[in-house]
Amino acid sequence: METMGLARDLVGKAAIVTGSATGIGAAVAIRLARRGANVVVNYTKSEAEARATADAVRAAGADVRLAQGDVSKDEDCRRIAGAAVEAWGRIDILVNNAGTTKFAAHHELDALTAEDFLHLYAVNVVGPYQMIRASAPTMKAQGFGAVVNVSSIAAVAGIGSSVAYAASKGALNTMTLSLARALAPEIRVNAVCPGFVGTRWFRDRFGEEAFGKIVAQIEGSTPLKRAGTPEDIADAVVFFCAEGAKHITGETLLADAGMHLDLAATTRR
């Protein structure tokens, strides 16, 4: 059990992590479990991977529930939130990690359709909104709640896999501000914006050789000379979930090895 050195300050808390079968979501679920939180592991299609994440949560000493559901569907969001309430009678932490994209060069305007935009917004913006709406009454009633939206450096730099993706994450950041204001004082709402993260998704899409080249390029170009891992982002997310961040809401944290510093310098030239 890999709990040595980690504070067990979330014992008795109930957390929901959407899109937690693999990648960042899985790392967040496991990190929260190692801090003592019970976790709802949500997935859309990757059931085998979600079960593996659930096993890791149990191995960390936490209780776990699996909840299949598509966050773009409000009825699924309510069912996912209900899984936590049914199991533990509370929802303390909601991590909106589920997301999607479509790859399209930003200058190729015909590469995206209205349907592409609507699909990305349904998952990346409406989904988190619906999950927050489904969880907020319980959080309000218990007088505490921490929401973390997993956004992207694309939201603040206008880069990334497509214009639609960057725009959807920009909307998510704006929604973070709006709901931080609207849901205070009981519920804190913050966002984490990762830069490049070396997940299995990247390996599967580009292949091992190309993935290695991407990692090397990121390591050579970012100020901190490192490529992000799911665990790096999980640490940032869990910071916002815990008592150390009880004085923080409406914040957007760039977790990108300093990538945004070089982007800002480039835009000033």
C-alpha positions as CSV (number, residue, x, y, z in Angstrom):
1,M,0.0,0.0,0.0
2,E,1.7,3.2,-1.2
3,T,0.5,5.6,1.5
4,M,3.8,6.3,3.3
5,G,4.5,10.0,3.4
6,L,1.0,11.1,2.4
7,A,-1.3,12.8,4.9
8,R,-4.5,10.9,5.5
9,D,-6.4,14.1,5.8
10,L,-9.4,13.1,3.7
11,V,-10.5,10.1,5.7
12,G,-14.3,9.9,5.7
13,K,-14.7,12.2,2.7
14,A,-16.5,11.2,-0.5
15,A,-15.1,12.0,-3.9
16,I,-16.4,11.7,-7.5
17,V,-13.8,11.7,-10.3
18,T,-15.3,11.7,-13.8
19,G,-13.4,10.0,-16.6
20,S,-11.3,8.2,-14.1
21,A,-10.7,4.9,-15.9
22,T,-7.3,6.0,-17.2
23,G,-4.8,8.9,-17.3
24,I,-5.2,11.9,-15.2
25,G,-8.6,10.8,-13.8
26,A,-7.2,7.5,-12.6
27,A,-4.2,9.2,-11.0
28,V,-6.5,11.6,-9.2
29,A,-8.8,8.8,-7.9
30,I,-5.8,6.9,-6.6
31,R,-4.2,10.0,-5.0
32,L,-7.5,10.8,-3.3
33,A,-7.8,7.3,-2.0
34,R,-4.2,7.4,-0.6
35,R,-5.3,10.5,1.3
36,G,-8.2,8.6,2.8
37,A,-11.2,9.6,0.5
38,N,-13.7,7.1,-0.7
39,V,-14.1,7.4,-4.5
40,V,-16.7,7.1,-7.2
41,V,-14.8,6.0,-10.3
42,N,-16.7,7.1,-13.4
43,Y,-16.2,5.8,-17.0
44,T,-18.1,5.9,-20.2
45,K,-16.8,2.9,-22.2
46,S,-13.5,1.7,-20.6
47,E,-15.0,-0.7,-18.1
48,A,-11.9,-3.0,-17.7
49,E,-9.6,0.0,-17.1
50,A,-12.1,1.5,-14.6
51,R,-12.2,-1.8,-12.7
52,A,-8.4,-1.7,-12.5
53,T,-8.5,1.9,-11.1
54,A,-11.1,0.7,-8.6
55,D,-8.8,-2.1,-7.5
56,A,-6.0,0.4,-7.0
57,V,-8.4,2.6,-4.9
58,R,-9.2,-0.4,-2.7
59,A,-5.5,-1.2,-2.4
60,A,-4.9,2.3,-1.1
61,G,-7.4,1.5,1.7
62,A,-10.5,3.4,0.5
63,D,-14.0,2.3,-0.4
64,V,-15.0,2.6,-4.1
65,R,-18.0,2.6,-6.4
66,L,-18.0,2.2,-10.1
67,A,-20.4,4.4,-12.0
68,Q,-20.8,4.1,-15.8
69,G,-22.1,7.3,-17.4
70,D,-21.7,9.9,-20.0
71,V,-21.4,13.4,-18.4
72,S,-23.0,15.0,-21.5
73,K,-26.3,13.4,-20.3
74,D,-27.9,15.0,-17.3
75,E,-29.6,11.8,-16.2
76,D,-26.2,10.1,-16.1
77,C,-24.7,12.9,-14.0
78,R,-27.5,12.7,-11.5
79,R,-26.9,8.9,-11.3
80,I,-23.2,9.3,-10.8
81,A,-23.8,11.9,-8.0
82,G,-26.4,9.6,-6.5
83,A,-23.9,6.7,-6.3
84,A,-21.8,8.7,-3.8
85,V,-24.8,9.7,-1.7
86,E,-26.2,6.2,-1.7
87,A,-22.8,4.7,-0.6
88,W,-21.6,7.3,1.9
89,G,-24.3,9.9,2.4
90,R,-22.2,12.8,1.2
91,I,-20.3,14.4,-1.6
92,D,-17.2,16.3,-0.5
93,I,-15.1,16.4,-3.6
94,L,-16.0,16.6,-7.3
95,V,-13.3,16.4,-9.9
96,N,-14.6,17.1,-13.4
97,N,-11.9,15.3,-15.5
98,A,-14.0,13.7,-18.3
99,G,-13.2,15.4,-21.6
100,T,-12.9,14.9,-25.3
101,T,-11.4,16.5,-28.4
102,K,-11.1,16.4,-32.1
103,F,-7.8,17.0,-33.8
104,A,-7.9,19.7,-36.5
105,A,-5.2,22.3,-37.4
106,H,-6.3,25.7,-36.2
107,H,-5.9,27.3,-39.7
108,E,-8.0,24.6,-41.4
109,L,-11.4,26.2,-40.8
110,D,-13.3,23.5,-42.8
111,A,-11.9,20.8,-40.6
112,L,-14.5,21.5,-37.8
113,T,-18.3,21.4,-38.1
114,A,-20.9,22.9,-35.9
115,E,-21.6,19.4,-34.7
116,D,-17.9,19.0,-33.6
117,F,-18.2,22.2,-31.5
118,L,-21.5,21.1,-29.9
119,H,-20.1,17.7,-29.1
120,L,-17.0,19.1,-27.4
121,Y,-19.0,21.7,-25.5
122,A,-21.5,19.0,-24.4
123,V,-18.7,16.9,-22.8
124,N,-16.2,19.6,-21.8
125,V,-18.5,22.4,-20.6
126,V,-22.1,21.2,-20.1
127,G,-20.9,17.9,-18.5
128,P,-19.0,19.7,-15.7
129,Y,-22.0,22.0,-15.2
130,Q,-24.4,19.1,-14.9
131,M,-22.1,17.3,-12.5
132,I,-21.8,20.4,-10.3
133,R,-25.6,20.9,-10.5
134,A,-26.2,17.3,-9.5
135,S,-23.7,17.5,-6.6
136,A,-24.3,21.0,-5.3
137,P,-27.4,20.4,-3.1
138,T,-25.6,17.7,-1.1
139,M,-22.5,19.9,-0.8
140,K,-24.6,22.9,0.3
141,A,-26.5,20.9,2.8
142,Q,-23.4,19.6,4.5
143,G,-21.8,23.0,4.4
144,F,-18.7,22.0,2.5
145,G,-17.7,21.1,-1.1
146,A,-14.6,21.3,-3.3
147,V,-15.0,21.2,-7.1
148,V,-11.9,21.0,-9.4
149,N,-12.4,21.3,-13.1
150,V,-9.6,19.8,-15.2
151,S,-9.1,22.3,-18.0
152,S,-6.0,22.9,-20.2
153,I,-3.3,25.3,-21.1
154,A,-5.2,25.5,-24.4
155,A,-7.8,27.6,-22.6
156,V,-5.5,30.4,-21.8
157,A,-3.1,30.2,-24.8
158,G,-5.5,29.4,-27.7
159,I,-3.4,26.3,-28.6
160,G,-4.0,22.6,-28.6
161,S,-5.7,19.9,-30.6
162,S,-8.3,22.2,-32.2
163,V,-10.0,25.6,-32.0
164,A,-13.1,23.8,-30.7
165,Y,-11.1,22.2,-27.9
166,A,-9.4,25.4,-26.9
167,A,-12.7,27.3,-26.9
168,S,-14.4,24.7,-24.8
169,K,-11.7,24.7,-22.2
170,G,-11.8,28.5,-22.2
171,A,-15.5,28.3,-21.5
172,L,-14.8,25.9,-18.7
173,N,-12.4,28.4,-17.1
174,T,-15.0,31.1,-17.3
175,M,-17.6,28.8,-15.8
176,T,-15.2,28.1,-12.9
177,L,-15.2,31.8,-12.1
178,S,-18.9,32.1,-12.4
179,L,-19.7,29.1,-10.2
180,A,-17.0,29.9,-7.6
181,R,-18.8,33.2,-7.0
182,A,-22.3,31.7,-7.2
183,L,-21.8,28.7,-4.9
184,A,-19.7,30.3,-2.2
185,P,-19.3,30.2,0.7
186,E,-20.0,26.5,1.1
187,I,-18.5,25.3,-2.2
188,R,-15.1,26.1,-3.6
189,V,-14.6,25.9,-7.4
190,N,-11.2,25.9,-8.9
191,A,-9.5,24.7,-12.1
192,V,-6.2,23.1,-13.1
193,C,-4.8,23.7,-16.6
194,P,-2.3,21.0,-17.6
195,G,0.1,21.4,-20.4
196,F,1.4,18.3,-22.1
197,V,0.7,15.2,-20.1
198,G,2.2,11.8,-21.2
199,T,-0.8,9.6,-20.9
200,R,-1.6,6.3,-22.5
201,W,-4.0,8.1,-24.8
202,F,-1.0,9.9,-26.4
203,R,0.9,6.6,-26.8
204,D,-2.1,4.9,-28.4
205,R,-2.7,7.8,-30.8
206,F,0.8,8.5,-32.0
207,G,2.7,5.3,-31.4
208,E,5.6,4.7,-29.1
209,E,8.3,6.2,-31.3
210,A,6.4,9.4,-32.0
211,F,5.4,9.6,-28.4
212,G,9.0,9.4,-27.3
213,K,9.9,12.3,-29.7
214,I,7.1,14.4,-28.3
215,V,8.2,13.8,-24.7
216,A,11.8,14.7,-25.7
217,Q,10.6,17.9,-27.4
218,I,8.6,19.0,-24.4
219,E,11.5,18.2,-22.0
220,G,13.8,20.3,-24.2
221,S,11.5,23.3,-24.6
222,T,9.8,23.9,-21.2
223,P,11.5,26.0,-18.5
224,L,11.4,23.1,-16.0
225,K,12.8,20.7,-18.7
226,R,10.2,18.0,-18.0
227,A,7.1,16.4,-19.5
228,G,4.1,16.2,-17.3
229,T,2.8,12.9,-16.0
230,P,-0.8,12.1,-14.8
231,E,0.6,12.0,-11.2
232,D,1.9,15.6,-11.6
233,I,-1.6,16.8,-12.4
234,A,-3.2,14.7,-9.8
235,D,-1.0,16.4,-7.1
236,A,-2.3,19.8,-8.3
237,V,-5.9,18.6,-8.3
238,V,-5.7,17.1,-4.9
239,F,-4.2,20.3,-3.5
240,F,-7.4,22.1,-4.3
241,C,-9.5,19.3,-2.8
242,A,-7.8,19.4,0.6
243,E,-7.9,21.7,3.6
244,G,-4.7,23.4,2.5
245,A,-6.7,25.2,-0.1
246,K,-9.7,26.1,2.1
247,H,-9.0,29.9,1.5
248,I,-8.9,29.5,-2.3
249,T,-11.7,29.6,-4.8
250,G,-12.1,30.8,-8.4
251,E,-8.5,30.1,-9.1
252,T,-7.0,28.7,-12.3
253,L,-3.7,26.9,-11.8
254,L,-1.4,26.3,-14.8
255,A,0.4,23.0,-14.3
256,D,2.6,22.9,-17.4
257,A,6.3,22.9,-16.5
258,G,6.3,26.6,-17.3
259,M,5.2,26.2,-20.9
260,H,3.0,29.3,-20.6
261,L,6.1,31.5,-19.9
262,D,7.6,30.7,-23.3
263,L,4.2,31.1,-25.0
264,A,3.8,34.6,-23.4
265,A,7.3,35.6,-24.5
266,T,6.5,34.5,-28.1
267,T,3.4,36.6,-28.3
268,R,5.3,39.7,-27.2
269,R,7.9,39.4,-30.0
